[in-house]
Every structure is written in structure tokens, then in C-alpha cells.
Amino acid sequence: MTHARSIREGSVALVTGASRGIGLAVARRLAEAGYRLAVNARSESALQACVDALGGAGHAVLPVAADVTSGAAVEAMTERVLRTWGRLDVLIIREGVGREAG
């Protein structure tokens, strides 16, 4: 095991927008690097493919459905990660929130 990998072992990463596309790819790479993962999307059903892909490969995955545009939902999501693993080392934000100019 490399020194860098041993540092990551046991570390926890939270990836928002992890149900598909770039978010899912980032989550997969973090899992392969040895991170325990909390993955987020707006709905539990959207997270199922991510959980199946990563959890089925033997990675520790915690699905957390939350709308990141809600401060209360983000706070609850963070608290759930901390209750589950006692730490949060990396945060990858793949959700975007757009507004109309005007």
C-alpha cells in the first residue's frame, strides 16, 4: 500500500450530484482511492444506481438524499455523515443552482 493510499484509508468524502455523470465518476474514483463515501442526489431512487455500482464493488457507501438548495437539508445531510462515520474530510460539490439574470 502506498503512503498516499494509507492516508486516505478511512477518510470520508461527500459527493453531491453523485447519481450520474461527473458526480458518479468522481465518486467512483474516490472509492477506488480508498475513501468511504457519502453520495448525494435529490432523491433516493436517483442514488440507487450509484449505490449499486459502488457498494456492489465492496466500497463503503452512504446514500443521502437531500436538496442542496435547502440549508436545513444540507445541515441534516452533514449531520448524518458525521453520525455515521464521525468525520468528513473531503467535500465535492457537483450540484449547480442557476438563477435567471435580471
LUMLUMNU-272694 format. One record per atom (N, C-alpha, C, O): x, y, z. Coordinates in nm, 4 decimals, padded with zeros to 6 digits. Layout:
% LUMLUMNU-272694
+----------+----------+----------+
:        u :        v :        w :
+----------+----------+----------+
:        X :        Y :        Z :
...
+----------+----------+----------+
% end
This chain:
% LUMLUMNU-272694
+----------+----------+----------+
:        u :        v :        w :
+----------+----------+----------+
:  00.0847 : -00.1170 :  00.0000 :
:  00.0000 :  00.0000 :  00.0000 :
:  00.0893 :  00.1234 :  00.0000 :
:  00.1866 :  00.1299 :  00.0751 :
:  00.0570 :  00.2199 : -00.0830 :
:  00.1353 :  00.3429 : -00.0877 :
:  00.1013 :  00.4307 :  00.0313 :
: -00.0038 :  00.4164 :  00.0937 :
:  00.1927 :  00.5220 :  00.0612 :
:  00.1701 :  00.6133 :  00.1727 :
:  00.0439 :  00.6971 :  00.1493 :
: -00.0370 :  00.7145 :  00.2404 :
:  00.0276 :  00.7486 :  00.0275 :
: -00.0904 :  00.8309 : -00.0029 :
: -00.2179 :  00.7520 :  00.0185 :
: -00.3139 :  00.8044 :  00.0750 :
: -00.2211 :  00.6269 : -00.0256 :
: -00.3416 :  00.5460 : -00.0070 :
: -00.3673 :  00.5214 :  00.1410 :
: -00.4824 :  00.5243 :  00.1844 :
: -00.2620 :  00.4973 :  00.2198 :
: -00.2826 :  00.4718 :  00.3620 :
: -00.3385 :  00.5947 :  00.4325 :
: -00.4123 :  00.5813 :  00.5301 :
: -00.3043 :  00.7151 :  00.3845 :
: -00.3614 :  00.8372 :  00.4412 :
: -00.5106 :  00.8438 :  00.4112 :
: -00.5887 :  00.8864 :  00.4962 :
: -00.5512 :  00.8023 :  00.2917 :
: -00.6924 :  00.8090 :  00.2521 :
: -00.7755 :  00.7006 :  00.3171 :
: -00.8951 :  00.7207 :  00.3382 :
: -00.7176 :  00.5873 :  00.3494 :
: -00.7954 :  00.4798 :  00.4098 :
: -00.8673 :  00.5321 :  00.5330 :
: -00.8047 :  00.5875 :  00.6233 :
: -00.9961 :  00.5149 :  00.5363 :
: -01.0748 :  00.5606 :  00.6488 :
: -01.1227 :  00.7034 :  00.6363 :
: -01.2085 :  00.7463 :  00.7134 :
: -01.0695 :  00.7781 :  00.5408 :
: -01.1164 :  00.9144 :  00.5193 :
: -01.2549 :  00.9101 :  00.4561 :
: -01.2911 :  00.8134 :  00.3891 :
: -01.3310 :  01.0156 :  00.4783 :
: -01.4686 :  01.0210 :  00.4313 :
: -01.4842 :  01.1369 :  00.3336 :
: -01.4415 :  01.2491 :  00.3607 :
: -01.5461 :  01.1077 :  00.2198 :
: -01.5756 :  01.2102 :  00.1191 :
: -01.7259 :  01.2147 :  00.0970 :
: -01.7929 :  01.1114 :  00.0956 :
: -01.7776 :  01.3345 :  00.0798 :
: -01.9173 :  01.3568 :  00.0449 :
: -01.9210 :  01.4171 : -00.0951 :
: -01.8595 :  01.5206 : -00.1208 :
: -01.9940 :  01.3510 : -00.1855 :
: -02.0065 :  01.3986 : -00.3231 :
: -02.1527 :  01.4302 : -00.3486 :
: -02.2380 :  01.3418 : -00.3420 :
: -02.1819 :  01.5570 : -00.3779 :
: -02.3183 :  01.5932 : -00.4155 :
: -02.3331 :  01.5729 : -00.5658 :
: -02.2348 :  01.5764 : -00.6397 :
: -02.4551 :  01.5519 : -00.6097 :
: -02.4791 :  01.5274 : -00.7517 :
: -02.4154 :  01.3985 : -00.7985 :
: -02.3690 :  01.3895 : -00.9121 :
: -02.4126 :  01.2983 : -00.7117 :
: -02.3383 :  01.1747 : -00.7374 :
: -02.4174 :  01.0679 : -00.8116 :
: -02.3652 :  00.9588 : -00.8349 :
: -02.5404 :  01.0957 : -00.8488 :
: -02.6229 :  00.9897 : -00.9073 :
: -02.5900 :  00.9604 : -01.0531 :
: -02.6285 :  00.8556 : -01.1050 :
: -02.5187 :  01.0521 : -01.1207 :
: -02.4869 :  01.0276 : -01.2618 :
: -02.3755 :  01.1215 : -01.3075 :
: -02.3342 :  01.2117 : -01.2346 :
: -02.3287 :  01.0986 : -01.4282 :
: -02.2336 :  01.1883 : -01.4931 :
: -02.1039 :  01.2082 : -01.4173 :
: -02.0447 :  01.1137 : -01.3650 :
: -02.0612 :  01.3340 : -01.4128 :
: -01.9343 :  01.3666 : -01.3493 :
: -01.9361 :  01.3330 : -01.2002 :
: -01.8367 :  01.2836 : -01.1470 :
: -02.0469 :  01.3589 : -01.1331 :
: -02.0559 :  01.3272 : -00.9909 :
: -02.0349 :  01.1798 : -00.9632 :
: -01.9639 :  01.1437 : -00.8693 :
: -02.0961 :  01.0936 : -01.0446 :
: -02.0778 :  00.9498 : -01.0280 :
: -01.9342 :  00.9100 : -01.0583 :
: -01.8776 :  00.8260 : -00.9883 :
: -01.8745 :  00.9683 : -01.1607 :
: -01.7352 :  00.9374 : -01.1955 :
: -01.6405 :  00.9784 : -01.0831 :
: -01.5473 :  00.9048 : -01.0505 :
: -01.6635 :  01.0943 : -01.0243 :
: -01.5802 :  01.1401 : -00.9127 :
: -01.5966 :  01.0461 : -00.7939 :
: -01.4982 :  01.0077 : -00.7308 :
: -01.7203 :  01.0092 : -00.7634 :
: -01.7455 :  00.9170 : -00.6520 :
: -01.6739 :  00.7842 : -00.6745 :
: -01.6144 :  00.7288 : -00.5821 :
: -01.6798 :  00.7341 : -00.7959 :
: -01.6127 :  00.6074 : -00.8281 :
: -01.4612 :  00.6186 : -00.8047 :
: -01.4014 :  00.5293 : -00.7448 :
: -01.3996 :  00.7272 : -00.8514 :
: -01.2548 :  00.7455 : -00.8343 :
: -01.2170 :  00.7572 : -00.6866 :
: -01.1157 :  00.7016 : -00.6440 :
: -01.2969 :  00.8284 : -00.6090 :
: -01.2692 :  00.8401 : -00.4660 :
: -01.2810 :  00.7050 : -00.3971 :
: -01.1985 :  00.6715 : -00.3120 :
: -01.3819 :  00.6276 : -00.4327 :
: -01.3978 :  00.4941 : -00.3745 :
: -01.2779 :  00.4064 : -00.4083 :
: -01.2255 :  00.3358 : -00.3222 :
: -01.2347 :  00.4112 : -00.5341 :
: -01.1180 :  00.3323 : -00.5754 :
: -00.9911 :  00.3765 : -00.5030 :
: -00.8991 :  00.2970 : -00.4840 :
: -00.9865 :  00.5033 : -00.4629 :
: -00.8705 :  00.5559 : -00.3908 :
: -00.8745 :  00.5224 : -00.2415 :
: -00.7792 :  00.5507 : -00.1689 :
: -00.9851 :  00.4619 : -00.1954 :
: -00.9914 :  00.4174 : -00.0568 :
: -01.0794 :  00.4996 :  00.0360 :
: -01.0841 :  00.4729 :  00.1561 :
: -01.1488 :  00.5988 : -00.0172 :
: -01.2373 :  00.6792 :  00.0667 :
: -01.3661 :  00.6058 :  00.0973 :
: -01.4152 :  00.5291 :  00.0144 :
: -01.4213 :  00.6284 :  00.2153 :
: -01.5594 :  00.5930 :  00.2442 :
: -01.6420 :  00.7075 :  00.1869 :
: -01.6027 :  00.8237 :  00.1971 :
: -01.7561 :  00.6752 :  00.1268 :
: -01.8314 :  00.7760 :  00.0526 :
: -01.9705 :  00.7996 :  00.1071 :
: -02.0438 :  00.7064 :  00.1401 :
: -02.0043 :  00.9264 :  00.1154 :
: -02.1431 :  00.9669 :  00.1284 :
: -02.1774 :  01.0260 : -00.0075 :
: -02.1095 :  01.1170 : -00.0551 :
: -02.2816 :  00.9749 : -00.0692 :
: -02.3213 :  01.0226 : -00.2013 :
: -02.4580 :  01.0882 : -00.1908 :
: -02.5460 :  01.0411 : -00.1186 :
: -02.4742 :  01.1975 : -00.2640 :
: -02.5956 :  01.2765 : -00.2530 :
: -02.6591 :  01.2998 : -00.3891 :
: -02.5905 :  01.3177 : -00.4898 :
: -02.7901 :  01.2990 : -00.3894 :
: -02.8743 :  01.3436 : -00.5005 :
: -03.0057 :  01.3859 : -00.4362 :
: -03.0259 :  01.3665 : -00.3163 :
: -03.0948 :  01.4435 : -00.5160 :
: -03.2209 :  01.4910 : -00.4586 :
: -03.3130 :  01.3781 : -00.4151 :
: -03.3918 :  01.3951 : -00.3220 :
: -03.3041 :  01.2631 : -00.4810 :
: -03.3974 :  01.1554 : -00.4451 :
: -03.3226 :  01.0243 : -00.4218 :
: -03.2183 :  00.9973 : -00.4814 :
: -03.3801 :  00.9448 : -00.3330 :
: -03.3218 :  00.8140 : -00.3021 :
: -03.3187 :  00.7255 : -00.4260 :
: -03.2228 :  00.6512 : -00.4470 :
: -03.4228 :  00.7330 : -00.5079 :
: -03.4254 :  00.6472 : -00.6265 :
: -03.3133 :  00.6839 : -00.7234 :
: -03.2578 :  00.5960 : -00.7894 :
: -03.2793 :  00.8123 : -00.7329 :
: -03.1695 :  00.8537 : -00.8208 :
: -03.0348 :  00.8036 : -00.7703 :
: -02.9423 :  00.7841 : -00.8491 :
: -03.0233 :  00.7828 : -00.6404 :
: -02.8972 :  00.7356 : -00.5826 :
: -02.8763 :  00.5850 : -00.5967 :
: -02.7642 :  00.5363 : -00.5817 :
: -02.9820 :  00.5121 : -00.6251 :
: -02.9731 :  00.3659 : -00.6222 :
: -02.8686 :  00.3104 : -00.7188 :
: -02.7959 :  00.2180 : -00.6825 :
: -02.8589 :  00.3630 : -00.8387 :
: -02.7593 :  00.3144 : -00.9347 :
: -02.6178 :  00.3375 : -00.8835 :
: -02.5303 :  00.2526 : -00.9000 :
: -02.5961 :  00.4522 : -00.8217 :
: -02.4652 :  00.4836 : -00.7643 :
: -02.4319 :  00.3864 : -00.6515 :
: -02.3216 :  00.3320 : -00.6460 :
: -02.5257 :  00.3655 : -00.5637 :
: -02.5042 :  00.2737 : -00.4514 :
: -02.4800 :  00.1322 : -00.5017 :
: -02.3915 :  00.0627 : -00.4519 :
: -02.5583 :  00.0892 : -00.6004 :
: -02.5405 : -00.0448 : -00.6562 :
: -02.4021 : -00.0610 : -00.7179 :
: -02.3365 : -00.1632 : -00.6979 :
: -02.3578 :  00.0395 : -00.7929 :
: -02.2284 :  00.0314 : -00.8608 :
: -02.1123 :  00.0329 : -00.7619 :
: -02.0198 : -00.0475 : -00.7737 :
: -02.1165 :  00.1217 : -00.6666 :
: -02.0046 :  00.1363 : -00.5737 :
: -02.0115 :  00.0363 : -00.4592 :
: -01.9109 : -00.0250 : -00.4235 :
: -02.1300 :  00.0199 : -00.4017 :
: -02.1454 : -00.0749 : -00.2920 :
: -02.1253 : -00.2175 : -00.3378 :
: -02.0719 : -00.3000 : -00.2638 :
: -02.1683 : -00.2471 : -00.4602 :
: -02.1507 : -00.3806 : -00.5159 :
: -02.0052 : -00.4153 : -00.5385 :
: -01.9688 : -00.5328 : -00.5436 :
: -01.9219 : -00.3136 : -00.5520 :
: -01.7778 : -00.3348 : -00.5710 :
: -01.7054 : -00.3419 : -00.4367 :
: -01.5824 : -00.3459 : -00.4328 :
: -01.7804 : -00.3437 : -00.3276 :
: -01.7211 : -00.3580 : -00.1959 :
: -01.6818 : -00.2277 : -00.1286 :
: -01.6131 : -00.2298 : -00.0265 :
: -01.7234 : -00.1154 : -00.1829 :
: -01.6904 :  00.0136 : -00.1235 :
: -01.7954 :  00.0533 : -00.0204 :
: -01.9129 :  00.0192 : -00.0341 :
: -01.7525 :  00.1253 :  00.0823 :
: -01.8452 :  00.1752 :  00.1842 :
: -01.9165 :  00.2981 :  00.1290 :
: -01.8534 :  00.3996 :  00.0996 :
: -02.0484 :  00.2880 :  00.1152 :
: -02.1263 :  00.3965 :  00.0539 :
: -02.2490 :  00.4263 :  00.1392 :
: -02.3249 :  00.3367 :  00.1762 :
: -02.2659 :  00.5533 :  00.1689 :
: -02.3826 :  00.6003 :  00.2425 :
: -02.4629 :  00.6920 :  00.1506 :
: -02.4167 :  00.8015 :  00.1186 :
: -02.5821 :  00.6502 :  00.1073 :
: -02.6642 :  00.7388 :  00.0246 :
: -02.7387 :  00.8389 :  00.1129 :
: -02.7973 :  00.8024 :  00.2148 :
: -02.7351 :  00.9650 :  00.0719 :
: -02.8026 :  01.0696 :  00.1483 :
: -02.8800 :  01.1584 :  00.0510 :
: -02.8225 :  01.2434 : -00.0170 :
: -03.0104 :  01.1371 :  00.0459 :
: -03.0947 :  01.2204 : -00.0407 :
: -03.1183 :  01.3538 :  00.0278 :
: -03.1598 :  01.3590 :  00.1436 :
: -03.0914 :  01.4619 : -00.0448 :
: -03.1148 :  01.5963 :  00.0092 :
: -03.1118 :  01.6960 : -00.1052 :
: -03.0388 :  01.6789 : -00.2029 :
: -03.1913 :  01.7991 : -00.0917 :
: -03.1908 :  01.9092 : -00.1865 :
: -03.0899 :  02.0121 : -00.1358 :
: -03.1132 :  02.0762 : -00.0333 :
: -02.9783 :  02.0281 : -00.2066 :
: -02.8714 :  02.1151 : -00.1576 :
: -02.9053 :  02.2632 : -00.1669 :
: -02.8257 :  02.3470 : -00.1245 :
: -03.0216 :  02.2973 : -00.2213 :
: -03.0633 :  02.4370 : -00.2193 :
: -03.1284 :  02.4742 : -00.0863 :
: -03.1596 :  02.5908 : -00.0620 :
: -03.1485 :  02.3744 : -00.0009 :
: -03.2077 :  02.3954 :  00.1306 :
: -03.0992 :  02.3870 :  00.2377 :
: -03.0352 :  02.2833 :  00.2547 :
: -03.0796 :  02.4968 :  00.3091 :
: -02.9797 :  02.4972 :  00.4158 :
: -03.0068 :  02.3916 :  00.5216 :
: -02.9143 :  02.3266 :  00.5703 :
: -03.1339 :  02.3743 :  00.5572 :
: -03.1702 :  02.2746 :  00.6576 :
: -03.1391 :  02.1341 :  00.6084 :
: -03.0924 :  02.0504 :  00.6858 :
: -03.1645 :  02.1068 :  00.4797 :
: -03.1355 :  01.9747 :  00.4237 :
: -02.9852 :  01.9479 :  00.4199 :
: -02.9413 :  01.8360 :  00.4463 :
: -02.9066 :  02.0503 :  00.3870 :
: -02.7603 :  02.0350 :  00.3849 :
: -02.7083 :  02.0087 :  00.5258 :
: -02.6203 :  01.9250 :  00.5460 :
: -02.7632 :  02.0803 :  00.6220 :
: -02.7226 :  02.0584 :  00.7609 :
: -02.7564 :  01.9170 :  00.8063 :
: -02.6740 :  01.8515 :  00.8702 :
: -02.8752 :  01.8694 :  00.7747 :
: -02.9155 :  01.7326 :  00.8114 :
: -02.8274 :  01.6296 :  00.7418 :
: -02.7905 :  01.5288 :  00.8021 :
: -02.7932 :  01.6540 :  00.6144 :
: -02.7069 :  01.5625 :  00.5401 :
: -02.5694 :  01.5533 :  00.6070 :
: -02.5154 :  01.4443 :  00.6255 :
: -02.5147 :  01.6678 :  00.6423 :
: -02.3839 :  01.6706 :  00.7068 :
: -02.3876 :  01.5992 :  00.8411 :
: -02.2971 :  01.5224 :  00.8737 :
: -02.4909 :  01.6242 :  00.9179 :
: -02.5050 :  01.5576 :  01.0479 :
: -02.5143 :  01.4063 :  01.0318 :
: -02.4585 :  01.3320 :  01.1125 :
: -02.5844 :  01.3599 :  00.9283 :
: -02.5954 :  01.2149 :  00.9060 :
: -02.4593 :  01.1537 :  00.8746 :
: -02.4261 :  01.0466 :  00.9253 :
: -02.3805 :  01.2212 :  00.7914 :
: -02.2452 :  01.1721 :  00.7604 :
: -02.1616 :  01.1662 :  00.8881 :
: -02.0934 :  01.0669 :  00.9133 :
: -02.1669 :  01.2704 :  00.9671 :
: -02.0881 :  01.2741 :  01.0905 :
: -02.1349 :  01.1697 :  01.1915 :
: -02.0525 :  01.1103 :  01.2610 :
: -02.2657 :  01.1466 :  01.2006 :
: -02.3162 :  01.0412 :  01.2902 :
: -02.2713 :  00.9033 :  01.2443 :
: -02.2399 :  00.8166 :  01.3258 :
: -02.2687 :  00.8841 :  01.1129 :
: -02.2339 :  00.7526 :  01.0592 :
: -02.0851 :  00.7236 :  01.0714 :
: -02.0466 :  00.6158 :  01.1166 :
: -01.9999 :  00.8197 :  01.0311 :
: -01.8561 :  00.7928 :  01.0259 :
: -01.7714 :  00.8810 :  01.1174 :
: -01.6502 :  00.8618 :  01.1263 :
: -01.8334 :  00.9769 :  01.1851 :
: -01.7606 :  01.0565 :  01.2817 :
: -01.6664 :  01.1608 :  01.2244 :
: -01.5943 :  01.2274 :  01.2987 :
: -01.6668 :  01.1752 :  01.0928 :
: -01.5763 :  01.2725 :  01.0303 :
: -01.6213 :  01.3003 :  00.8879 :
: -01.6988 :  01.2243 :  00.8298 :
: -01.5720 :  01.4095 :  00.8329 :
: -01.5913 :  01.4430 :  00.6923 :
: -01.4644 :  01.5144 :  00.6473 :
: -01.4348 :  01.6250 :  00.6926 :
: -01.3900 :  01.4503 :  00.5580 :
: -01.2587 :  01.5010 :  00.5178 :
: -01.2589 :  01.5744 :  00.3844 :
: -01.1806 :  01.6672 :  00.3641 :
: -01.3470 :  01.5329 :  00.2931 :
: -01.3479 :  01.5894 :  00.1585 :
: -01.4924 :  01.6169 :  00.1187 :
: -01.5815 :  01.5351 :  00.1416 :
: -01.5138 :  01.7338 :  00.0587 :
: -01.6461 :  01.7698 :  00.0076 :
: -01.6319 :  01.8061 : -00.1394 :
: -01.5574 :  01.8974 : -00.1748 :
: -01.7041 :  01.7337 : -00.2250 :
: -01.7070 :  01.7612 : -00.3686 :
: -01.8488 :  01.8068 : -00.4023 :
: -01.9443 :  01.7309 : -00.3863 :
: -01.8618 :  01.9287 : -00.4482 :
: -01.9935 :  01.9839 : -00.4795 :
: -02.0127 :  01.9806 : -00.6305 :
: -01.9506 :  02.0576 : -00.7038 :
: -02.0993 :  01.8908 : -00.6762 :
: -02.1273 :  01.8755 : -00.8187 :
: -02.2655 :  01.9264 : -00.8540 :
: -02.3061 :  01.9176 : -00.9699 :
: -02.3373 :  01.9783 : -00.7594 :
: -02.4692 :  02.0347 : -00.7847 :
: -02.4520 :  02.1803 : -00.8265 :
: -02.3654 :  02.2512 : -00.7752 :
: -02.5331 :  02.2222 : -00.9172 :
: -02.5329 :  02.3629 : -00.9543 :
: -02.6706 :  02.4215 : -00.9340 :
: -02.7713 :  02.3538 : -00.9547 :
: -02.6754 :  02.5432 : -00.8948 :
: -02.8013 :  02.6128 : -00.8765 :
: -02.7978 :  02.7363 : -00.9642 :
: -02.7143 :  02.8248 : -00.9456 :
: -02.8890 :  02.7417 : -01.0601 :
: -02.8905 :  02.8542 : -01.1527 :
: -02.9991 :  02.9544 : -01.1192 :
: -03.1007 :  02.9221 : -01.0577 :
: -02.9741 :  03.0765 : -01.1617 :
: -03.0740 :  03.1813 : -01.1457 :
: -03.0811 :  03.2576 : -01.2758 :
: -02.9822 :  03.2709 : -01.3479 :
: -03.1991 :  03.3072 : -01.3044 :
: -03.2145 :  03.3913 : -01.4239 :
: -03.1571 :  03.5285 : -01.3957 :
: -03.1767 :  03.5850 : -01.2882 :
: -03.0870 :  03.5805 : -01.4926 :
: -03.0351 :  03.7171 : -01.4797 :
: -03.1517 :  03.8149 : -01.4882 :
: -03.2492 :  03.7911 : -01.5594 :
: -03.1407 :  03.9215 : -01.4171 :
: -03.2477 :  04.0180 : -01.4315 :
: -03.2674 :  04.0995 : -01.3184 :
: -03.3557 :  04.1853 : -01.3188 :
+----------+----------+----------+
% end
